[in-house]
Amino acid sequence: MKRQYSSRRGQHGAILIIALMFLLTITLLTLSSMRSSRIGLFLAQNEESRVSAEQAAQALADAIVSTPASTPVVGDSGFTACTPGESGCNRNDLPVPNATLAYAVASNHMQARVERTGAAFRPPPRVVETSIDKFSAASFRVTTTFDRAADGLGREQITEGVLVLVPKQ
């Protein structure tokens, strides 16, 4: 006796395999999308930290440049004034007028160094539109550092040149 099987009955397991393959594909696509989103978020956080560090270092440089006491015309070329806690300086009493920046300096998240560069005194550039017989110029290199890399918040160092007009005696 020959038994006849319906073809419908033999295909019940095939749909299960196809459904599992679809579920596996959807799961892999979802995991890939989640990983891509996480990487994008990580990159955005890195960029935000970089920009924030750059702005903080620039704010400290601007505060130092805007304070005449921060660029003292004393000593020869190489004379260095720094914020407290920095080594290799002639003076460690560089004033920071902004309270928020002063707190960051005290917390060792920010540092500043003002170094006298070039000749002791030289004529001011003509662009300054100042009489050469009444003024001379002293140049400085202002270097500020923001460093919170240990906290994942970035590190930035900015160096600017500053020219200070000095009345002739």
JOQUIFEN-V220499 format. One record per backbone hydrogen bond with DSSP energy under -0.5 kcal/mol. CO is the residue of the C=O (numbers start at 1). NH is the residue of the N-H. If there is no record, write none. Layout:
# JOQUIFEN-V220499
co->CO nh->NH
co->CO nh->NH
This chain:
# JOQUIFEN-V220499
co->1 nh->3
co->3 nh->5
co->6 nh->10
co->7 nh->11
co->8 nh->11
co->9 nh->12
co->11 nh->15
co->12 nh->16
co->13 nh->17
co->14 nh->18
co->15 nh->19
co->16 nh->20
co->17 nh->21
co->18 nh->22
co->19 nh->23
co->20 nh->24
co->21 nh->25
co->22 nh->26
co->23 nh->27
co->24 nh->28
co->25 nh->29
co->26 nh->30
co->27 nh->31
co->28 nh->32
co->29 nh->33
co->30 nh->34
co->31 nh->35
co->32 nh->36
co->33 nh->37
co->34 nh->38
co->35 nh->39
co->36 nh->40
co->37 nh->41
co->38 nh->42
co->39 nh->43
co->40 nh->44
co->41 nh->45
co->42 nh->46
co->43 nh->47
co->44 nh->48
co->45 nh->49
co->46 nh->50
co->47 nh->51
co->48 nh->52
co->49 nh->53
co->50 nh->54
co->51 nh->55
co->52 nh->56
co->53 nh->57
co->54 nh->58
co->55 nh->59
co->56 nh->60
co->57 nh->61
co->58 nh->62
co->59 nh->63
co->60 nh->64
co->61 nh->65
co->62 nh->66
co->64 nh->67
co->66 nh->68
co->67 nh->70
co->68 nh->71
co->72 nh->74
co->76 nh->79
co->79 nh->116
co->80 nh->90
co->80 nh->91
co->81 nh->114
co->82 nh->94
co->83 nh->86
co->91 nh->82
co->98 nh->102
co->99 nh->103
co->100 nh->104
co->101 nh->105
co->102 nh->106
co->103 nh->107
co->104 nh->109
co->104 nh->110
co->105 nh->108
co->109 nh->147
co->111 nh->145
co->112 nh->83
co->113 nh->115
co->113 nh->143
co->114 nh->81
co->115 nh->141
co->116 nh->78
co->117 nh->139
co->122 nh->137
co->125 nh->128
co->126 nh->129
co->131 nh->134
co->131 nh->135
co->134 nh->168
co->136 nh->166
co->137 nh->122
co->138 nh->164
co->139 nh->117
co->140 nh->142
co->140 nh->162
co->141 nh->115
co->141 nh->143
co->142 nh->160
co->143 nh->113
co->144 nh->158
co->145 nh->111
co->145 nh->147
co->146 nh->156
co->148 nh->151
co->148 nh->153
co->149 nh->152
co->154 nh->148
co->156 nh->146
co->158 nh->144
co->160 nh->142
co->162 nh->140
co->162 nh->164
co->163 nh->165
co->164 nh->138
co->166 nh->136
